[in-house]
Amino acid sequence: MPLDQTLRDRLADIVGAAACISDAAAMAPYLHEERGLYHGKAALVLRPGSTAEVAKIVQLCAAARIPIVPQGGNTGLCGGAAVHEDASEVILNLGRMNKVRAIDPLNFTITVDAGCILSDVQDAADERGCLFPLSLAAEGSCQIGGNLATNAGGINVLRYGNARDLVLGLEVVLPDGRIWNGLRALGKDNTGYALRHLFVGAEGTLGIITAAVLKLFPRPTETATALCALDKLEDAGKLLNRARALSGDAVTAFELIPRIGLEMCVKHIAGASDPFGAPHPWYVLTEFSTSRPDVPVRASFEALLERSFEEGLIADAVVAESGEQEKSLWKLRESLPEAQKYEGGSIKHDVSVPVSRVADFITQGTAAIAQHFPGARPVPFGHLGDGNIHFNISQPVGADKAAYLAKWEEMNRVVHDIVARMDGSFSAEHGIGMLKVNEMKHYKDPVELDLMRKLKRAIDPANLMNPGKVVD
Ligand SMILES: Cc1cc2nc3c(=O)[nH]c(=O)nc-3n(C[C@H](O)[C@H](O)[C@H](O)COP(=O)(O)OP(=O)(O)OC[C@H]3O[C@@H](n4cnc5c(N)ncnc54)[C@H](O)[C@@H]3O)c2cc1C
């Protein structure tokens, strides 16, 4: 049904005129899509200020059969928060719901509104001497509701798990407008189905997350960071294994950077430089941390690097001597996607395989790209410690960007087939959104897909919650 003036007025009455946006210029930021792949139109953007307002909006839209697209910080990389082109959908942006509701340091939990910016949640935990470990390059703008809806990963998954592992309770507005208050702060609760896990990773297709209880951890008292240069990709897995075993599992991050990626950063990113005197084919950025004052993490870190160097597992290493150096090493890793943009089109694959098969995957993937797409330049980087590689392929030097990007699906098929043969995942941490609905149909086990569709129909029978995303 079209959104008529009466309904617009009623929706505006719920949120207030300033939070009901229909002006094209004011709407533009909410229609922006991170990768520039989708250019939809919305009927309206609504910015509710409370869970009660969200519930009223959903009830009204459900009665009028108006589809809703929940939106957080709009940093998602699969078009999950993007609208379609027919201007039939309302964007429900959670940005005004940004309060920390409670912190319980004794219980190691924090209860937050879904619209809290991730870095604000980290800061609130830090102020009380705790750590909220979810961390990703978009943390200054993505929201906790979006992080949960996409089951975000990031750089600390190896030690603390992904968003799903960090949530104890949720408050959700269901597609019929009822509020489910599941804001329990319990470490143990075996009372039937763990419903919160349905909404985590559902990308807004089953309901709108309005608040969450999140796990906190003791704040690390010491960290040690190094960039290690490797001659062989296979050595990265061996180094990780050794680091985990010898450090008492103090490894918090273990990120892969290829030579070509480092070169792109040095060329395009202001202030980025190669910390080594000679080039090396691979690099690993690793971080150890501990909250135990009696365990000198830096000493064991340096001992590990020394031993690995003597045995030829690493060719060279730079250990950060200050917070500033730590930041500049991380800048090399975090600037990689931006640096790639200067090299023209890039076809993305956010894949995972067992950690023990990462080197094999990158070798096979690189060979397949060379065979099928001569001149295309693989830049495999990312969360090696989780088996999650961003196997992003830059266009051949001097190629036409649009013609190259037109090969997106063809290239996806080549790469994802290799991933499937290794029992991996074609979407490790970014989700499905609109971008990977076809890959979902192609690769997902039919029984699993059938169960997902049945769940969607049971919870959202009118298909009004983020339609066309995740499952069709
Ligand atoms: C520079 C950069 C680096 C990134 N690095 C990582 C990374 O390391 N790891 C990683 O996992 N991701 C990464 N991402 C992707 C992105 O930041 C994450 O997916 C993030 O979790 C999305 O949060 P958001 O608030 O921006 O959500 P949005 O983009 O607004 O929405 C994402 C999806 O969640 C749904 N949604 C949003 N809020 C809610 C809600 N309250 N209730 C229900 N559904 C909702 C939307 O409908 C949509 O389907 C990166 C993105 C950028 C731009």
The ligand as a Tripos MOL2 file, in Angstrom:
@<TRIPOS>MOLECULE
LIG
   53    58     1     0     0
SMALL
NO_CHARGES

@<TRIPOS>ATOM
      1 C1         35.5640    0.6060    7.1830 C.3       1 LIG1
      2 C2         34.6870   -0.5640    7.5450 C.ar      1 LIG1
      3 C3         35.2320   -1.6370    8.2290 C.ar      1 LIG1
      4 C4         34.4330   -2.7180    8.5780 C.ar      1 LIG1
      5 N1         35.0050   -3.7570    9.2640 N.ar      1 LIG1
      6 C5         34.2470   -4.7930    9.6510 C.ar      1 LIG1
      7 C6         34.8270   -5.8720   10.3880 C.ar      1 LIG1
      8 O1         36.0100   -5.9120   10.6470 O.2       1 LIG1
      9 N2         33.9950   -6.8680   10.7580 N.ar      1 LIG1
     10 C7         32.6680   -6.8710   10.4570 C.ar      1 LIG1
     11 O2         31.9710   -7.8080   10.8410 O.2       1 LIG1
     12 N3         32.1090   -5.8740    9.7490 N.ar      1 LIG1
     13 C8         32.8590   -4.8410    9.3410 C.ar      1 LIG1
     14 N4         32.2910   -3.8220    8.6240 N.ar      1 LIG1
     15 C9         30.8750   -3.8800    8.2710 C.3       1 LIG1
     16 C10        29.9280   -3.0940    9.2260 C.3       1 LIG1
     17 O3         30.5890   -2.1060    9.9280 O.3       1 LIG1
     18 C11        29.2780   -4.0420   10.1860 C.3       1 LIG1
     19 O4         28.4720   -4.9210    9.4690 O.3       1 LIG1
     20 C12        28.4240   -3.3650   11.2910 C.3       1 LIG1
     21 O5         28.1220   -4.3600   12.2380 O.3       1 LIG1
     22 C13        27.1390   -2.7630   10.7700 C.3       1 LIG1
     23 O6         26.5760   -1.9380   11.7820 O.3       1 LIG1
     24 P1         25.6490   -0.7000   11.3880 P.3       1 LIG1
     25 O7         25.1220   -0.1070   12.6510 O.co2     1 LIG1
     26 O8         26.3560    0.2190   10.4810 O.co2     1 LIG1
     27 O9         24.4780   -1.4490   10.6230 O.3       1 LIG1
     28 P2         23.7250   -1.0370    9.2790 P.3       1 LIG1
     29 O10        24.6680   -0.9740    8.1510 O.co2     1 LIG1
     30 O11        22.8800    0.1630    9.5120 O.co2     1 LIG1
     31 O12        22.7680   -2.3040    9.0910 O.3       1 LIG1
     32 C14        23.2870   -3.5680    8.8260 C.3       1 LIG1
     33 C15        22.1520   -4.5920    8.8570 C.3       1 LIG1
     34 O13        21.6150   -4.6980   10.1620 O.3       1 LIG1
     35 C16        20.2330   -4.3300   10.1810 C.3       1 LIG1
     36 N5         20.0390   -3.5380   11.4210 N.ar      1 LIG1
     37 C17        20.7020   -2.4260   11.7900 C.ar      1 LIG1
     38 N6         20.2970   -2.0480   13.0100 N.ar      1 LIG1
     39 C18        19.3470   -2.9290   13.4040 C.ar      1 LIG1
     40 C19        18.5460   -3.0640   14.5660 C.ar      1 LIG1
     41 N7         18.6330   -2.2270   15.5890 N.pl3     1 LIG1
     42 N8         17.6750   -4.1010   14.6160 N.ar      1 LIG1
     43 C20        17.5740   -4.9870   13.5900 C.ar      1 LIG1
     44 N9         18.3020   -4.8940   12.4750 N.ar      1 LIG1
     45 C21        19.1760   -3.8750   12.3820 C.ar      1 LIG1
     46 C22        19.9940   -3.5580    8.9130 C.3       1 LIG1
     47 O14        18.6520   -3.6850    8.4750 O.3       1 LIG1
     48 C23        20.9710   -4.2270    7.9730 C.3       1 LIG1
     49 O15        20.4210   -5.4050    7.4610 O.3       1 LIG1
     50 C24        33.0700   -2.7290    8.2360 C.ar      1 LIG1
     51 C25        32.5180   -1.6490    7.5430 C.ar      1 LIG1
     52 C26        33.3140   -0.5690    7.2040 C.ar      1 LIG1
     53 C27        32.6880    0.5820    6.4750 C.3       1 LIG1
@<TRIPOS>BOND
     1     1     2 1
     2     2     3 ar
     3     2    52 ar
     4     3     4 ar
     5     4     5 ar
     6     4    50 ar
     7     5     6 ar
     8     6     7 ar
     9     6    13 1
    10     7     8 2
    11     7     9 ar
    12     9    10 ar
    13    10    11 2
    14    10    12 ar
    15    12    13 ar
    16    13    14 ar
    17    14    15 1
    18    14    50 ar
    19    15    16 1
    20    16    17 1
    21    16    18 1
    22    18    19 1
    23    18    20 1
    24    20    21 1
    25    20    22 1
    26    22    23 1
    27    23    24 1
    28    24    25 2
    29    24    26 1
    30    24    27 1
    31    27    28 1
    32    28    29 2
    33    28    30 1
    34    28    31 1
    35    31    32 1
    36    32    33 1
    37    33    34 1
    38    33    48 1
    39    34    35 1
    40    35    36 1
    41    35    46 1
    42    36    37 ar
    43    36    45 ar
    44    37    38 ar
    45    38    39 ar
    46    39    40 ar
    47    39    45 ar
    48    40    41 1
    49    40    42 ar
    50    42    43 ar
    51    43    44 ar
    52    44    45 ar
    53    46    47 1
    54    46    48 1
    55    48    49 1
    56    50    51 ar
    57    51    52 ar
    58    52    53 1
@<TRIPOS>SUBSTRUCTURE
     1 LIG1         1 GROUP 0 **** ****
